[in-house]
Amino acid sequence: MSARWNVKARMTAAMFLALQMVVGPVGAGAGETTGMITEIRGGQGRAEVRRMGSEDWRPVRPLLTLNPGDTVRAGPDASVVILLTGGRGTVTVDTTNSPFVVSAPTAEPSKLGRGWVLLEESFEALLKVSTDSAQVTLGTRGHGGPPVILTPRNGPVLPDPLVFEWAGSRLSRYTIRVVGPSGLVFERKNLAGAKFAYPVDAAPLTPGVRYRLQVISAVRPPETAWFEVVDPARAQAIRQDLAELAAAAGPVVSPDTLVATRVAYLTSQGLVADARLTLMAALANQPDDVTFHVLLGDLYQRLGLSEQAADSFSEARSLGAGRAQR
């Protein structure tokens, strides 16, 4: 079994600092990481965790790692979803099974099927929150500035569909251009909004070739980012992995946690733009999901968009603080 298939025993110090910045102190437990809190649902009561050997109960946090012997409890109408290692899927902790004591896995990693191996790898990727996250200064981006390309941004992307997205003024009209090594490939003028799908009848883009996306407004310099379309064989392999991950998760992994693992997997493959699109679709249905906002902030950090990252982390902190006051 490759070493990359082994789940890391502890959070890195960088992630610990990042999560302190995003959602407050999470505490550090001794022993091997065997679970992670991936969903927190608010209600009349609170959800709390007690580390093994401690008598103190503390509020749960998104992406909090758990060790054998840690205990999680949930008050009325509150619930917590824990992603467990060792092919055990997720468990929802609420008043029906609270308090819940985390146990060590019994299955050997070498005996897990391919889909479960991918899930374990995604779990490991979830531990790797951007090492720069702790350096973010919380704030909000001003309105009316130049457009900022969000997707795709300086990295590879899956084909079909290829989506361009940028941040800018709602009142502005934009021109987008795709420029290849030989010159202009595609142009669309007078676009309202900030999202555009590359048309299926437009000039096909060659895999592995670096293209430049330009977003142009009437009064601002063009914003430019590069991207490369993944070759068909690799794209098919990635989609197959995602299908196997979903099949392994099946009924034993909650839908929102599956989203988080898909995001982690795509990020581990360098497909940060596709991971972001997956998260944005999930946030459209779950706008108050703290974990999604934390992951989105991390993706923006990876893309070099510190102001957007700060907004996402600030939203996560605000949602977490509101839940803790209930």
N, C-alpha and C positions, 0 to 999 in steps of 0.2 A: 504494500500500500504506500503510495507516494506521501511524502511528508506534508505536502500541501493539503492533504485530506484530513490531517489531524486538527481538531479544534484547539485553539490556543487556551492555555490554562488560566490566564489572567488578562484583564484589560491592560493595554499599554498605559503608561503614565500620561501620554498625550491625550488619550481618549478620556481618562479620568478628569484631567483639567478641562477638556472640552465640555463634558457633561456638567461639570461644576458651573461653568460659565452659562450653559444653556438652561439648566433646570435646577441648579443648586447642588449641594453636596449629596453624593449617592452612597457614600460609605464603601469600605473595602472589606471583603470577606476572605477568610483563609480557605485554601483548598482549590480544587479544580472547578472551573466554570461548567455547570451542567444545565443551565437554563438562562433565559433572558425574558424580561418583561417587554412584550411587544405591543400590548394594547392596554389602555386604562379607560374604563367606562365610569363616568361619574354618576352619582345618585345621592340619596339622603345621607349616606354614611361615607366613610373614608376607607381607602385601601392602604395597608401598611405592611412593612416588612421588618422582621427581626432576624438579625444575623445569628448563626449558631454560636452559642457561648455568651451571647449578650442578653441583657434584660430590657434593652431599649427598643421601642417600636418607632419606626420612622416612616414618613409618607413614601409610597412607591414612586419611582421615576421612570420615564420612558427609556428603554434600552438598558435598564439596570440588570447587571449580570447576577446570577444566583449560584450558590454553591450547595453541595449536599448538607442538609441539616438546617438550612435557612427556612424560615417560616413566613408565609404570606397570609394575611387575613383581609376580609372585605366586609364593610358595613352594609346596611340595608340599601338595596338598589345599586350598589357599587359592584364592579367586577374587574378582574385583572386576567389577561391572557398571558400565559407563560409558554414560550417555545422551549421545548426540552431537547437535549441531545440524545444520541443513541437510538434514533429511529422511533422516538416516542411521540412525535407530533406536538400538539399543543394541549394545554389543560386550562380551562376557565375556572378561576377561583371566585366564588360568590358565597352568599350566606349558607348555601346548601352543603358546601364542603370546606368551609372555613373553620379553623385555620388549616392551611395546606403546607405540609412539610416536603421540601424538595429532596429527592433521592438521587443517587448516582445511577447512571445507565447500566444495564446488564448486558446489552448486545455489544459484540466486538465490532469496531468500525469496518474490519475486513469482511464481515458477513452482511453488511448492508448492501442493498441493490443500488444500481446507478442513480436512480431518482433520489434515494435517501442520502447518497454520497453528495449529490449536488445540494441537497438541503443543508447538510453539515458544512459544506463549503460556504454556502450563503450565510449560515450562522457565523462562521469565522469572519466573513466580510463585514457583517454588521458590527463586529467589534472594532473595526478599523475606521472609526469616525476620523475625519480629516485632522491631521496633526496641527493644522493652523487654526482650528476652530476657536481655540482659547484666546486667539489674538484679535477676534472680531470686536469692533466697537459698535455697540448697539445704536441703531439710529434708523431713520426713515429716508428713503430716497426722495429728493425734491421732484416736483412736477415740472414739465415743460423743458426738460433738458434734452440733449441729443438722444437719438435712439440707441438702445443697447441690445445687441444680439444675444438672445438666450439659447436658441437651438437652431441649428447645430453650431457649436462653438469650439473650434480648434481641436477636433478629434474625429474619430470614425463614427459612422452612423449606419444603421440598418436601412436597406432600401424598402420601398413599398410598405407603408407610405413614408415619404420624406417630407417632413414638416418644418417650415421656417417660422420662427417666433421671435419677437423682439419686444422690448419695453420702450414706450414713448408716450407722446401726448395723444389723448383721444381725439383732439381737434385737428391733428395733422394728417396729411396724406403722404403716402410713401411710395417710392420706387424701389423695387428689389431687382438685383442683378446676380446672376451666377456666371462667374468668369473662370474659364479653364486656361490651360497652358497656351492655347492658340487664340484666345480672345473670348468675346462674349458668347455665352451659350444660351442664356435665357434672360428675358427682361419682362417685367410687368409693372406698369405705371399706375399712378393714381389709386393706390390701395388705401382703403379705410380699415381701421382696426390694426391688429398687431400679430396676425397669424395667417399663414398661407401654405397650402399643401402644393407641392410640386406636381403639376398636371401629368397625368398618365400619357398624354399625347405630346408632351414636350420632348425635346431632344434627350435621348437616353444618356445617363451619366456613366462613365467608365469606372469600374471598381479599381481602387488603388490609386486613382489619379487625384491629386490635390486640387480642389476647386476653392474659389473665394466667393463668399456670399457678401454682397454689399446691400445695406439698407440706407436709403437716401431720403432725406426730407428737404423741403424747399429752402430752408434757411440754415441748415447745419451741415458740417462736413460729413461725408459718408462714414458709416460704421462698417467695419470689415472683419470677418472671421473666416477661417478656412475649415474645410471638412473633406473627408474621404469616404466614399461609399464602400461598405464591406463587400468582399467578393461573394458570389452566390453560394459557394461551397461552405464558407465559414458562416454565412447568414443562415443557411439551412441547418448547420450543426448547432448554432445557438438556439434557433427556434425548437429544434428537437430536444435540446437540454431543458428549455423552459417547459416543454410539454411533459417531459419525464419528471421534472420537479413537481409540476401540478398533479400528475398522476400519482406520484408517491404521496403527496400531501393529502389528496383526496378528501375524505370526510374527517381526517384526524388533525388537520391544520386549519385554523380559522381563515376566512377569506382575507381579512385585513392583514393578518400575519403573512399570508402567502404573497400579498402585494409587497410587503417589506422584504421578503426573501427574494422575490423577483428583482426588485430594485438593487439589492445587494449583489445578486448574481450579475446583472447587467453592468454594474459599476466595476466589479472585479474583472470583467472582460474589456474594460476601457470604454464602454458604451454609455458614457455619462449622459449624453443628450437623450438617448432612449430611456434611460433610467428616470430622467426628469419627466419625460412625457408620461411614463407610467404613473409616477407620483401625482402629477397634475390631474390626470384622469381620476385617480382615487380621491384626491382632495375635493374634486367637484361633488362627490357623493358624501364625503366625510370631512367637511371643512374644519371641524373642531378636533381632529385627531392629532394629539400632541406629537406622537411618534412620527407621523408623516411630515410635520413641520420641522422636526429635528433632522430627519433624513434629507429634506429639501435644502435646509441650510447647509448641510455637509456637501451636497452636490454643488450648490452655488460656490462654496469655497473651492472645490476642485476645479470649477470653471473659471476661477479668478474673479468672481463677481461678489466682492466683499460687501457691498451695500445691500444687494439682494439677500445675501447670507445673513446679514445683520437683521433684516426685516423678518426673515423666517425664524431665526432664533428668538427674536423678541416676541413674535407671535406665540412660539412654544412656551416661553416663560410666562406670558400673560395667561394663556390657557391653563398652564399648570398651576399658577397662583390662584386663579379663579376656582379651580377644582379643590385645591387644598383648603380654601376658606369655607367650603360647604360643611 
